[in-house]
């Protein structure tokens, strides 16, 4: 899923850069050809990822989602508290879950809803969309370097947002990448905003 989101984000950057005329067509064509060569070279490894037994990994994601919604049935608005899902989920383990492997909910949005409730979930989603909106605003300024950087960072955040549907998203590299990308976008956005204010004075 992570590789799919990388391709998705790179595709967004390539498409908008090509539409603006700053990306020669041969670059994405070369990237596609290179990707096909890589797929051919590692086809056995990639196919095994989709065809071999995942030892219940996919099933466990469904089970944890089901348990998460059971918890939400009793705590729909304010959740059970940050990092408390693992502590309370044992009270919802009915016999049909007896042989399942348990871990955190592999959906960041549902996990946040369960732990910090609707206010926390709405705030988190608002933060993500605010970063995307500012990224798009900087992209529309059509500045040769900064606009491309803002587009790339925004596409990366969008890819992370999609990946959060199937991931816990709590490792240090993931979280740090999100915060750094958002901070850089905010800095570029406010820099352009300040320049606009100064030009009007």
ABEGO torsion letter per residue (X at the ends): XAAAAAAAAAAAAAAAAAAAGABBAAAAAAAAAAAAAAAAAAAAAAAAAAABBAGGAAAAAAAAAAAAAAAAAABAAAEAEBGAAAAAAAAABBAAAAABBBBBBBBAAAAAAAAAEAAAAAAAAAAAAAAAAAAAAAAAAGBAAAAAAAAAAAAAAAAAAAAAAABAGABAAAAAAAAAAAAAAAAAAAAAAAAAAAAAX
